[in-house]
Amino acid sequence: MRQFQKTLQWSVFTLLLAMGVILCYFCPGYKFSGVFLIAASSWIPFHRLLTIIPHRKWRRGLYMLEVVILSVFLAAMVITGITIVHSSRGTEHPEAEYLIVLGAGVNGDIPSRSLQERLDRAVAYLNSHPDAIAIVSGGQGDGENISEAQCMYQVLTNSGISSERIWMEPHATSTLENLTYSLDVIKAHTGTLPETVAIVSSEYHLHRAAMFARRLGIEAELVPAVTSALPLRLNYYLREIFAVWYYSFLGGSQHA
């Protein structure tokens, strides 16, 4: 029986490690899931090390500690995940004078799939709210010929949205900067800050965006853009759990 357990554990280790390496190096967009699987696989060697501790009482105590740590970790993941999923549904009837569209990657001068999904949702919102102003927010990163804001401006105007309804914020490099700089743009145009803004982003990202909005003293109406590829959506939900922890406990901000 012990030999079977040992074989099973090393088989699981090999499988997790192999899947993690494949996702990291051969599946663009899934790197975080790959790193997570590699980290998870490292638990197996650690667990096996406990079996060689000669003192039975110590070994039993470390086993109990291992179970407690894993239980707390998994429970925290589940609770955080539930809050992220709840926010991903968005606000039932979002109403706001200003719509902040959070940037995502640009391939050259073409929007990535995530950015295109956000823009499609923004177009739908702006068409149903003809008096709303859009603030498109995002700087220029590696592999991008233009800023995310400029790319979004072009797509929205090509989709029939009047250029007068689009204000650009082309400098932000993180979610917190997206919101901070977008509010600065609104204040520069109007002289005041709104109490409420609508935010368009990928559904998995809305919880963190709402957290930053509250930090800035703004109420957020959440407008979700659905990630069409289910595996990619699950990958980003997993990443968001750790991003929320990073912000909550270390005060950090993460890139969209």
C-alpha positions in Angstrom: 0.0 0.0 0.0 2.8 2.4 0.9 4.6 1.6 -2.3 1.4 2.4 -4.3 0.9 5.7 -2.5 4.6 6.6 -3.2 4.2 5.7 -6.9 0.9 7.7 -7.1 2.4 10.8 -5.5 5.4 10.8 -7.8 3.1 10.3 -10.8 1.0 13.3 -9.7 4.3 15.3 -9.3 5.5 14.4 -12.8 2.1 15.2 -14.3 1.7 18.6 -12.6 5.3 19.6 -13.4 5.0 18.6 -17.0 1.7 20.4 -17.4 3.2 23.5 -15.8 6.2 23.6 -18.1 4.0 23.1 -21.2 1.7 26.0 -20.1 4.6 28.2 -19.3 6.6 27.8 -22.4 4.2 26.6 -25.1 0.8 28.1 -24.4 0.8 32.0 -24.7 -1.5 33.6 -22.1 -1.4 30.6 -19.7 1.9 31.3 -18.0 0.4 32.0 -14.6 -1.5 28.7 -14.6 1.8 27.0 -15.5 3.7 28.6 -12.7 0.8 27.7 -10.3 1.0 24.0 -11.4 4.8 24.0 -11.0 4.5 25.5 -7.5 1.8 22.9 -6.7 4.0 20.1 -7.8 6.7 21.1 -5.4 4.4 20.1 -2.5 5.0 16.4 -3.4 8.7 16.4 -2.6 8.1 18.4 0.5 5.5 15.9 1.6 7.8 13.0 0.9 10.5 14.6 3.1 8.2 14.4 6.1 8.2 10.6 5.8 11.9 10.3 6.5 11.7 12.1 9.8 12.6 9.4 12.4 10.8 10.9 15.4 7.2 9.7 15.1 5.7 12.5 17.3 7.5 15.2 15.3 6.4 13.6 12.0 2.8 13.5 13.1 2.9 17.1 14.3 4.3 18.3 10.9 1.6 16.3 9.1 -1.0 18.1 11.1 0.6 21.5 10.3 0.7 20.6 6.7 -3.0 19.8 6.6 -3.9 23.0 8.4 -1.8 25.2 6.1 -3.3 23.5 3.0 -6.8 23.8 4.4 -6.4 27.5 5.1 -4.8 28.2 1.8 -7.6 26.4 -0.2 -10.3 27.9 1.9 -8.9 31.4 1.2 -8.7 30.7 -2.5 -12.4 29.6 -2.5 -13.6 32.6 -0.6 -11.6 35.0 -2.7 -12.7 33.3 -5.9 -16.4 33.6 -4.8 -16.1 37.3 -4.3 -14.4 37.7 -7.7 -17.1 35.7 -9.5 -19.8 37.7 -7.7 -18.3 41.0 -9.0 -17.8 39.5 -12.5 -21.6 39.6 -12.9 -21.4 43.4 -13.0 -24.0 45.9 -11.9 -27.5 44.9 -12.9 -28.4 48.3 -14.5 -25.2 50.4 -14.7 -25.9 54.1 -15.1 -23.1 56.6 -15.1 -22.1 59.8 -17.0 -18.6 58.6 -17.5 -17.4 55.2 -18.8 -13.8 54.2 -18.1 -12.6 51.5 -20.5 -9.6 49.7 -19.0 -6.8 48.8 -21.4 -5.3 45.5 -22.3 -2.7 44.3 -24.7 -2.2 45.6 -28.3 -0.5 43.5 -30.9 1.3 46.1 -33.0 -1.7 48.4 -33.6 -4.4 45.7 -33.4 -6.3 45.1 -30.2 -5.7 41.7 -28.4 -8.7 39.5 -27.9 -9.2 40.7 -24.4 -9.1 44.3 -25.5 -11.5 43.7 -28.4 -14.0 42.1 -26.0 -13.8 45.1 -23.7 -14.3 47.4 -26.7 -17.3 45.5 -27.9 -18.9 45.9 -24.5 -18.0 49.5 -24.4 -19.6 50.1 -27.8 -22.8 48.4 -26.6 -22.9 50.6 -23.4 -22.2 53.8 -25.3 -24.9 53.0 -27.9 -27.4 52.4 -25.1 -26.3 55.5 -23.1 -26.0 58.2 -25.8 -25.0 60.9 -23.4 -22.1 59.0 -21.7 -18.5 60.0 -22.2 -15.9 57.3 -22.6 -12.4 57.6 -21.1 -10.1 55.1 -22.8 -7.1 54.3 -20.6 -3.8 52.5 -21.3 -0.2 53.3 -22.1 2.1 51.8 -24.6 4.0 48.7 -23.7 6.4 46.2 -25.4 5.3 45.0 -28.8 2.8 47.8 -29.1 3.2 50.4 -31.9 0.6 52.7 -30.3 -0.8 53.2 -26.9 -3.7 51.1 -25.7 -5.7 54.3 -25.5 -5.0 55.3 -29.1 -5.9 51.8 -30.2 -9.2 51.9 -28.3 -10.0 55.4 -29.7 -9.5 54.1 -33.3 -11.7 51.1 -32.7 -14.5 53.1 -31.0 -14.6 55.8 -33.7 -14.6 53.1 -36.4 -17.5 51.5 -34.6 -19.5 54.7 -35.0 -18.9 56.4 -31.6 -18.4 60.1 -32.0 -14.8 61.3 -31.3 -16.3 64.0 -29.1 -17.5 61.4 -26.7 -14.0 59.8 -26.3 -11.3 61.2 -24.0 -7.9 59.5 -24.1 -5.6 58.7 -21.2 -2.4 57.2 -22.8 -0.1 56.9 -19.9 -1.4 54.3 -17.4 0.5 51.1 -16.9 -1.5 49.5 -14.1 -5.1 49.2 -13.0 -4.7 51.8 -10.2 -3.1 54.2 -12.7 -5.9 53.5 -15.2 -8.5 54.8 -12.7 -6.3 57.5 -11.1 -5.3 59.1 -14.4 -8.8 58.7 -15.9 -10.3 60.6 -13.0 -7.6 63.3 -13.6 -8.8 63.5 -17.3 -12.4 63.9 -16.1 -11.4 66.6 -13.7 -9.3 68.4 -16.3 -12.3 68.5 -18.7 -15.0 69.4 -16.1 -13.3 70.8 -13.1 -14.9 68.3 -10.8 -14.8 64.6 -10.0 -17.9 62.4 -10.4 -19.2 60.4 -7.5 -19.9 57.4 -9.7 -18.2 56.1 -12.9 -18.9 53.0 -15.0 -16.0 50.7 -15.6 -15.6 48.3 -18.5 -13.2 45.5 -18.1 -12.9 41.7 -18.5 -15.3 40.0 -16.0 -12.5 38.5 -13.9 -10.9 41.9 -13.5 -13.9 43.8 -12.2 -13.5 42.9 -8.5 -10.0 44.4 -8.4 -11.1 47.4 -10.4 -13.9 48.1 -7.9 -11.4 47.8 -5.0 -9.2 50.5 -6.5 -12.2 52.7 -7.3 -13.3 52.5 -3.6 -9.7 53.4 -2.6 -10.0 56.5 -4.7 -13.3 57.4 -3.2 -15.4 56.6 -6.3 -18.4 54.3 -6.6 -18.1 51.9 -9.5 -20.8 50.7 -11.8 -19.3 47.4 -13.2 -19.8 46.6 -16.9 -18.4 43.1 -17.6 -16.8 42.1 -20.9 -17.1 38.3 -21.2 -13.9 36.4 -22.0 -14.9 34.1 -24.8 -12.3 31.4 -24.4 -13.3 29.4 -21.2 -9.8 28.0 -20.5 -8.3 31.5 -20.7 -11.0 32.8 -18.5 -10.3 30.2 -15.8 -6.6 31.0 -16.1 -7.3 34.7 -15.4 -9.7 34.0 -12.6 -6.9 32.0 -10.9 -4.4 34.8 -11.5 -6.9 37.3 -10.0 -7.1 35.5 -6.7 -3.4 36.1 -6.1 -3.6 39.7 -7.5 -6.3 40.5 -5.0 -4.2 39.1 -2.2 -1.2 41.1 -3.3 -3.2 44.3 -3.3 -5.1 43.5 -0.1 -2.1 42.5 2.0 0.9 44.3 0.4 -0.9 47.3 -1.0 0.4 46.6 -4.5 -1.2 47.4 -7.8 -1.2 45.0 -10.7 -1.2 45.4 -14.5 -4.6 44.8 -16.2 
